[in-house]
Amino acid sequence: MSADISQQLQQQLLHAVEQRRSLRIVGGNSKAFYGREVVAETLSVAGHHGVLNYEPTELVITLRAGTPLSEVEKILDDNGQMLPFEPPAFGDKATIGGTIACNLSGPRRAYAGATRDYLLGCKIINGKGEILTFGGEVMKNVAGYDVSRLMAGAMGTLGVLLEVSLKVLPKVETEVTRLFHCSAVEALDKMHAWSQTPLPVSATSYHDSILRVRLSGASKAVNAAVSHIGGEAMENAGQYWQDLKEHRLDFFNTEKPLWRLSLASDIEPGRLVNAGEGDVLYEWGGALRWLRSDAPAQMIQAAVAELDGHASIFRYADQSTIFQPLTPGLLRIHKNLKQAFDPHNILNPGKLYPEL
């Protein structure tokens, strides 16, 4: 049945190419808020679902792109395994294809790696209607650049994901969270110091004068880490990290634009004053900062660029300034990739940038 669906998707795309009609690629539509709005005919991959291959001892799972993320996580959990990058779903209908396309990772990302780091291979339909396969089911399977990882974060602009192969890892044995009451500067100092040690840190966050650090691993190692760093025990920590990942904390309940800032982890809060810094929540050891601010987009992006960072509006977006503007060199590379994969600009046109 799913083989028929993939052929239907290919035929729909071929017809769009013939008529030069744009397509808006949709899975579960749980992340439709992210990126620029695409006004075009819908190409739904939600019906293309199911597990194609999963051997727990090999730590690899291959799935059709429309498979619900919740189903993937349930299968892995039943076998004592997990997606190491802890992806947010932002809705019950999230699919694994949308997870890869957006390349969004959760609290564990800074310590375990990003979504694209676990993408071993994929099958896509490009903008010419061709079905292409990249990578495979092992970590090292190609010489040169791993083209499959281009699909992580491309948000459907280079191809329609049909299948993905992902590396998975065993679930951790023990997990605890410790609390510290401190200033933002003190929190950044602690997180930066911990990042240079072998402590089993798997997540950090700071907001409202409270620093939280999650320790994950073998019980002996976690207990030793607790003795080393101190702090207070946190109750219901699992729910907190889940709510942080899914943006269910009170911090995210705002009508102001929500900014996603990527910066060097040791940049002090005062360095962002030129961005009209509002309320900030820190993750990933300080490298990811969620900013609630209605300051002009150009001001925020310029201030972050001066610090060699990247700023994008995650929610409540002004459609003209969602992602950090590309330098001329990077824009040329993006255009060349778009031309190679989707020369007629059929797939999610303008989703990332107006020029693409």
C-alpha positions as CSV (number, residue, x, y, z in Angstrom):
1,M,0.0,0.0,0.0
2,S,2.7,2.5,0.9
3,A,4.6,1.6,-2.2
4,D,1.5,2.7,-4.1
5,I,1.4,5.9,-2.0
6,S,5.0,6.7,-2.9
7,Q,4.1,6.3,-6.6
8,Q,1.1,8.5,-6.1
9,L,3.3,11.2,-4.6
10,Q,5.8,10.9,-7.4
11,Q,3.0,11.2,-10.0
12,Q,1.5,14.3,-8.2
13,L,4.9,15.9,-8.2
14,L,5.5,15.1,-11.9
15,H,2.2,16.7,-12.8
16,A,3.2,19.8,-10.8
17,V,6.5,19.9,-12.7
18,E,4.7,19.7,-16.1
19,Q,2.3,22.5,-15.1
20,R,5.0,24.5,-13.2
21,R,2.8,24.5,-10.1
22,S,4.3,24.8,-6.6
23,L,3.6,22.3,-3.9
24,R,3.4,22.7,-0.1
25,I,4.7,19.5,1.6
26,V,2.7,18.5,4.6
27,G,3.2,15.6,7.1
28,G,1.4,16.0,10.4
29,N,1.4,19.8,10.1
30,S,2.5,20.2,13.7
31,K,5.3,22.6,12.7
32,A,3.4,24.6,10.2
33,F,4.1,27.7,12.3
34,Y,7.8,27.4,11.7
35,G,9.4,29.2,8.7
36,R,7.8,31.3,6.0
37,E,4.2,30.6,4.8
38,V,3.9,28.6,1.6
39,V,0.7,29.2,-0.4
40,A,0.5,26.3,-2.9
41,E,-1.3,23.0,-3.6
42,T,-0.8,20.5,-0.7
43,L,1.3,17.4,-1.1
44,S,0.6,15.2,1.9
45,V,3.0,12.4,3.0
46,A,1.0,11.5,6.1
47,G,-0.4,8.3,4.5
48,H,3.1,7.1,3.7
49,H,4.0,5.5,7.0
50,G,5.3,2.3,8.6
51,V,8.6,0.7,9.9
52,L,10.6,-0.8,7.1
53,N,13.5,-2.3,9.1
54,Y,14.4,-2.3,12.7
55,E,16.9,-4.5,14.4
56,P,17.5,-3.3,18.0
57,T,20.9,-5.0,18.2
58,E,22.1,-2.9,15.2
59,L,20.9,0.4,16.7
60,V,19.3,1.4,13.4
61,I,15.7,2.0,12.4
62,T,14.4,2.7,8.9
63,L,10.9,4.3,8.5
64,R,8.6,5.8,6.0
65,A,8.6,9.6,6.4
66,G,4.9,9.8,7.4
67,T,5.3,7.6,10.4
68,P,4.1,9.4,13.5
69,L,6.9,10.4,15.8
70,S,5.0,9.1,18.8
71,E,4.8,5.7,17.2
72,V,8.6,5.7,16.6
73,E,9.3,6.6,20.2
74,K,7.0,3.9,21.5
75,I,8.7,1.2,19.4
76,L,12.1,2.3,20.6
77,D,11.0,2.6,24.2
78,D,9.6,-0.9,24.2
79,N,13.1,-2.1,23.2
80,G,14.9,0.1,25.7
81,Q,16.1,2.5,23.1
82,M,15.6,6.2,22.2
83,L,16.2,8.9,19.7
84,P,19.3,10.6,21.2
85,F,18.5,14.0,19.9
86,E,15.2,14.2,21.9
87,P,13.1,15.8,19.2
88,P,10.2,18.1,20.0
89,A,6.8,17.1,18.5
90,F,4.7,20.3,19.0
91,G,1.6,18.2,18.5
92,D,0.2,14.7,18.5
93,K,0.4,14.4,14.7
94,A,4.1,15.0,14.3
95,T,5.8,12.7,11.8
96,I,9.4,11.5,11.6
97,G,9.7,13.2,8.2
98,G,8.8,16.6,9.6
99,T,11.2,16.0,12.4
100,I,14.1,15.5,10.0
101,A,13.0,18.3,7.6
102,C,13.0,20.9,10.4
103,N,16.1,19.5,12.1
104,L,14.8,20.5,15.5
105,S,16.4,18.9,18.6
106,G,15.5,18.9,22.2
107,P,17.4,19.6,25.5
108,R,19.9,16.7,24.9
109,R,21.2,18.1,21.7
110,A,24.3,19.9,23.0
111,Y,25.5,16.8,24.7
112,A,24.4,14.0,22.4
113,G,24.3,15.6,19.0
114,A,21.7,17.1,16.6
115,T,19.0,15.4,14.5
116,R,21.2,15.5,11.3
117,D,24.0,13.7,13.2
118,Y,21.8,10.6,13.5
119,L,20.5,10.6,9.9
120,L,22.2,7.7,8.2
121,G,20.3,7.8,4.9
122,C,17.2,8.8,3.1
123,K,15.0,8.3,0.0
124,I,13.5,11.4,-1.5
125,I,11.6,12.7,-4.6
126,N,13.4,15.7,-5.9
127,G,11.9,18.7,-7.7
128,K,12.2,16.9,-11.1
129,G,10.1,14.0,-9.9
130,E,13.0,11.6,-9.6
131,I,13.3,9.2,-6.7
132,L,16.8,9.3,-5.2
133,T,18.5,7.4,-2.4
134,F,21.4,8.7,-0.3
135,G,23.4,7.1,2.4
136,G,22.4,3.8,4.0
137,E,22.1,2.1,7.4
138,V,25.6,2.4,8.7
139,M,27.5,5.4,10.1
140,K,30.2,5.3,7.3
141,N,28.9,4.4,3.9
142,V,30.0,7.1,1.5
143,A,33.1,8.9,0.5
144,G,32.9,12.7,0.4
145,Y,29.9,14.7,1.5
146,D,26.9,12.9,3.0
147,V,24.1,14.3,0.8
148,S,21.4,12.8,3.0
149,R,22.2,15.3,5.7
150,L,21.3,18.2,3.4
151,M,17.7,17.2,3.9
152,A,17.9,17.8,7.7
153,G,16.8,21.4,8.0
154,A,16.0,22.0,4.3
155,M,12.3,22.0,5.3
156,G,11.2,20.3,2.1
157,T,12.8,22.8,-0.2
158,L,15.2,20.2,-1.8
159,G,13.1,17.1,-1.8
160,V,10.0,15.2,-0.5
161,L,11.2,12.7,2.1
162,L,10.0,9.2,1.5
163,E,12.1,7.1,3.9
164,V,14.7,7.8,6.6
165,S,17.3,5.6,8.4
166,L,18.3,6.8,11.8
167,K,20.9,5.7,14.4
168,V,19.3,5.1,17.8
169,L,20.9,4.6,21.3
170,P,20.0,2.6,24.5
171,K,18.0,4.5,27.1
172,V,20.0,5.8,30.0
173,E,20.1,3.8,33.3
174,T,19.6,6.7,35.7
175,E,18.6,10.3,35.3
176,V,18.4,13.1,38.0
177,T,18.1,16.9,37.9
178,R,19.8,19.3,40.3
179,L,18.8,22.9,41.0
180,F,20.9,26.0,41.6
181,H,19.7,29.5,42.6
182,C,22.1,32.0,40.9
183,S,22.4,34.9,38.5
184,A,22.6,34.5,34.7
185,V,26.3,35.2,34.7
186,E,26.9,32.6,37.4
187,A,24.8,30.1,35.5
188,L,26.7,30.5,32.3
189,D,30.0,30.1,34.2
190,K,28.8,26.9,35.7
191,M,27.4,25.5,32.5
192,H,30.6,26.4,30.6
193,A,32.8,24.8,33.3
194,W,30.7,21.6,33.3
195,S,31.1,21.3,29.5
196,Q,34.8,21.0,29.9
197,T,34.6,18.0,32.3
198,P,33.5,14.3,31.9
199,L,30.4,14.9,34.0
200,P,27.4,13.0,32.5
201,V,25.4,16.2,31.8
202,S,22.5,15.6,29.3
203,A,20.6,18.9,29.6
204,T,20.7,22.4,31.1
205,S,18.4,25.3,31.4
206,Y,18.3,28.7,33.1
207,H,15.4,31.1,33.7
208,D,14.1,33.2,36.6
209,S,17.3,32.8,38.6
210,I,17.1,29.0,38.6
211,L,19.7,26.8,36.9
212,R,18.7,23.2,36.2
213,V,21.2,20.5,35.2
214,R,20.2,17.0,34.2
215,L,22.6,14.1,34.7
216,S,22.1,10.9,32.8
217,G,24.0,7.6,32.6
218,A,25.1,4.7,34.8
219,S,23.9,5.0,38.4
220,K,27.5,5.1,39.8
221,A,28.6,7.9,37.4
222,V,25.4,9.9,38.1
223,N,25.7,9.6,41.9
224,A,29.4,10.6,41.7
225,A,28.4,13.7,39.6
226,V,25.8,14.7,42.1
227,S,28.3,14.6,44.9
228,H,30.7,16.7,42.8
229,I,28.4,19.5,41.6
230,G,26.0,19.6,44.6
231,G,22.7,21.6,44.2
232,E,19.2,20.7,45.3
233,A,17.2,17.7,44.1
234,M,14.3,18.5,41.7
235,E,11.0,16.7,41.9
236,N,9.0,15.9,38.7
237,A,12.1,16.6,36.7
238,G,11.0,14.4,33.8
239,Q,7.9,16.4,33.3
240,Y,9.9,19.7,33.4
241,W,12.2,18.6,30.6
242,Q,9.3,17.3,28.6
243,D,7.4,20.6,29.0
244,L,10.6,22.5,28.1
245,K,11.1,20.4,24.9
246,E,7.4,20.9,23.8
247,H,7.3,24.6,24.8
248,R,4.6,24.0,27.4
249,L,6.3,26.1,30.1
250,D,4.8,29.4,31.1
251,F,7.8,31.1,29.5
252,F,6.5,30.1,26.1
253,N,3.0,31.4,26.7
254,T,3.5,34.7,25.1
255,E,2.1,36.8,22.3
256,K,5.5,38.5,21.7
257,P,7.7,37.2,19.0
258,L,9.7,34.2,20.2
259,W,13.3,34.3,19.0
260,R,15.7,31.3,18.7
261,L,19.2,32.6,19.2
262,S,22.3,30.5,18.5
263,L,25.4,32.0,20.2
264,A,28.7,30.9,21.7
265,S,27.9,29.5,25.1
266,D,30.1,31.8,27.0
267,I,28.7,35.1,25.7
268,E,27.5,37.1,28.7
269,P,23.9,38.4,28.9
270,G,24.9,42.0,28.8
271,R,26.5,41.5,25.3
272,L,22.9,41.3,23.9
273,V,21.8,44.7,25.1
274,N,21.9,46.0,21.5
275,A,19.2,43.5,20.6
276,G,16.8,45.1,23.0
277,E,17.1,42.0,25.2
278,G,13.9,41.0,26.8
279,D,13.1,37.8,28.8
280,V,15.5,35.0,28.0
281,L,15.6,31.2,28.7
282,Y,18.9,29.5,28.2
283,E,19.5,25.9,27.0
284,W,22.3,23.8,25.6
285,G,24.8,25.2,28.1
286,G,24.0,28.8,27.0
287,A,24.4,28.1,23.2
288,L,20.7,28.2,22.6
289,R,18.7,31.2,24.0
290,W,15.0,31.7,23.7
291,L,14.2,35.4,23.6
292,R,10.7,37.0,24.1
293,S,11.0,40.4,22.6
294,D,9.1,42.8,20.3
295,A,12.2,44.7,19.4
296,P,12.6,45.3,15.7
297,A,13.8,42.1,13.9
298,Q,16.6,43.9,12.1
299,M,18.0,45.2,15.4
300,I,18.0,41.7,17.0
301,Q,19.5,40.0,14.0
302,A,22.2,42.6,13.6
303,A,23.2,42.4,17.2
304,V,23.4,38.7,17.1
305,A,25.4,38.8,13.9
306,E,27.9,41.0,15.5
307,L,28.5,38.2,18.0
308,D,28.9,35.7,15.1
309,G,25.5,34.2,16.1
310,H,22.3,33.4,14.3
311,A,18.8,34.7,15.2
312,S,15.5,33.4,13.8
313,I,11.9,34.1,14.8
314,F,10.4,30.8,16.0
315,R,6.8,31.8,16.5
316,Y,4.6,34.9,15.8
317,A,6.7,35.7,12.8
318,D,7.0,38.7,10.6
319,Q,7.2,36.9,7.3
320,S,9.9,39.2,5.9
321,T,12.5,38.5,8.6
322,I,12.2,35.0,9.9
323,F,15.7,33.6,9.4
324,Q,19.0,35.3,9.8
325,P,19.9,36.9,6.4
326,L,22.4,34.9,4.4
327,T,25.7,36.4,3.3
328,P,26.1,36.6,-0.5
329,G,28.4,33.6,-0.5
330,L,26.0,31.4,1.5
331,L,23.0,32.6,-0.6
332,R,24.9,31.6,-3.7
333,I,25.5,28.1,-2.3
334,H,21.8,27.8,-1.3
335,K,20.7,28.8,-4.8
336,N,23.0,26.3,-6.4
337,L,21.6,23.5,-4.3
338,K,18.1,24.6,-5.0
339,Q,18.8,24.6,-8.7
340,A,20.4,21.1,-8.5
341,F,17.5,19.5,-6.6
342,D,14.5,21.6,-7.6
343,P,15.3,23.7,-10.7
344,H,11.6,24.6,-11.3
345,N,11.1,25.9,-7.8
346,I,8.2,23.4,-7.1
347,L,8.9,22.3,-3.6
348,N,8.0,24.6,-0.6
349,P,9.1,27.8,-2.5
350,G,10.1,30.6,-0.1
351,K,9.8,28.4,3.0
352,L,13.3,29.3,4.1
353,Y,14.1,32.5,2.2
354,P,12.2,34.5,-0.5
355,E,15.0,33.9,-3.0
356,L,14.6,30.1,-2.6
